[in-house]
Amino acid sequence: VCAETAKKLAEEGSGHTHGPLLYRTIVDTFEKIEATTKRLEITAHCAALFLSVLKSHPQMMATVVYLCINRLGPDYEGLELGLGESLLMKSIAESTGRTPAYVKTEYQKLGDLGKVAQSSKSNQRAMFKPEPLKAANVFDTFREIAQTTGKDSQNAKINMIKRMMGACQGNEAKFIIRSLEGKLRIGLAEKSVLVSLSQAFVTFEAENKGKKVNPDDITAGEEMIRDVFCQLPNYALIIDAILENGIMRLSETCKISTGVPLKPMLAKPTKSISEVLDRFQDTEFTCEYKYDGERAQIHKTESGEMFVYSRNSEDMTVRYPDLVSIIPKFAGEAKSFILDCEAVAWDRKQNKILPFQVLSTRKRKNVNEEEITVRVCIFAFDILYLNGESLLTLPLAERRQKLKEAFTEVPGEFLFAKSMDTSNVEEIQTFLDQSIKDSCEGLMVKLLEGKESGYEPSKRSRNWLKVKKDYIDGIGDSLDLVILGGYFGKGKRSQWYGAFLLGVYNQDSEEFETVCKTATGFSEEMLQKMYDKLKPTVIETPHSDVSYDSTPANLPDVWFDPSTVIEILAADLSLSPVYKAGIDQMDRGISLRFPRFIRVRDDKGIHDATSSDQIVEMYQNQAALVG
Ligand code: ATP
């Protein structure tokens, strides 16, 4: 249907036929975007590209969007680029006839493999002018490279890259290599891409109808795309729906669906029960146990398939065959559903919750149900979809009722999150203490009644507050930070990295900003594990998307290609002349005092780390309390 609509639109929109969409068209826009830092100009260039693609090759829209945000498909497909620099350097050397030493020196000089690729290629004379690169082929090759695994995959990848490099003209090599490295470095944030998409579609539809563009429609379209994307994070499905039914009908035609993990609702941290009571004054709210396991979004599709997705929209179905086996026991007559749950390690002999550390010892690959020793119990706390119907806008009280009506508890395997609806301080305090005794992290306090208590996908909402017992005296919450650099240890620890430079993620600039150095809380076993994990990610120069202080005394011994998120607890936050977190908003960066390692967060990608906005908010809350 989409292809048909697309063809019709192409004919109507342009009045003539076109050859394939060339990669050059996209790269020309990348160059224009790279040349400016002004957000309005960036979105205008991006929207112009989208509009021209809509007119000439509407069936290519999703591919073009993915090339612009440098992804290979929806997150839940799990296909990723981000090839290592040694493989890329080898590919550049082999495809341009340069020596590895030359490529290395150029890299040290330019600090950007994309530029190295382009300069290495520039003097190369081709015998024949190659056929121009097609956008679809570039994207398909990227996907193929990402899917290539196993023995000899390195060579296969290098060969595919060489083939593309051989066909590159002009500045294409620069962007091919940057895309493969996982960093386009043009300052095009996904937020701007969403704005541009709306601009392009609204303009396209207005032009087709011979009308003037209404700026209000652009804003409305943008909001709609953003909201729908949180429910259905798949550009191809959204673009198909817009092409089919128009942008203004998007929220009716494109909704939460089973088989597509939606971005989970998140909670705001609080430091005390009185802070919770202040927030929820004069409202109906509920306290639930905050279980300490792994978030699990459980789907049963209309065709009976079952999926389990992580907090990060990763497909964990094969990691949890035991969990999948439990589903029919609790699902009763429910034909299709999406549940929001926490999977927690469970002691079947003593019938009690085991700590998170036990859960994290479960195998992550090649899991065989018979061999599983750490069993899980699912604690369901929300339902988002039931029998073909979205429940997102229902108040929490009604969702909870539906959850309890449609599903049946199975002791030790599937239970409803323990809850208490009260606004009495003593009762909440007792419930909090009890949650800790029952091996939970504390409480989640949620708005229960009214429109505002609907489920807000992807949002860190003030309608969900977390109260973690351990953190009440600290800064209210732990932080999830990206490891950016390492320092060799001293004495016994000198064979490993003994300390790490950590950063937060700035979602606007799409940069990592340094926030602290930590050496505390690691066992020797953990340091060794960290060394083995991080050593292969060492890079010669920090990536251009890291904002750090370049005074030699403040530099780490090695830089890493950001890959790992760790949870950190700190005493408090302070302004710092060295660190960069939140510097756009505060003039000076924010840093952590007495940061201490808690655990590795394998369930978080680097872009899910604590954001600059969050740390600024925490700093301001702390300042308000002190002030
Ligand atoms: P965030 O998701 O807020 O970035 P995080 O992943 O570090 O932070 P927490 O700060 O521990 O997680 O708090 C939210 C998480 O708590 C949820 O993602 C979910 O996995 C877990 N959780 C446990 N019990 C509940 C509950 N009753 N309601 C909602 N979430 C719960």
Residues whose N, C-alpha, C, O or C-beta is under 5 A from the ligand:
A	BS01	ATP	L266 A267 E288 Y289 K290 Y291 E294 R295 E342 F381 A417 M444
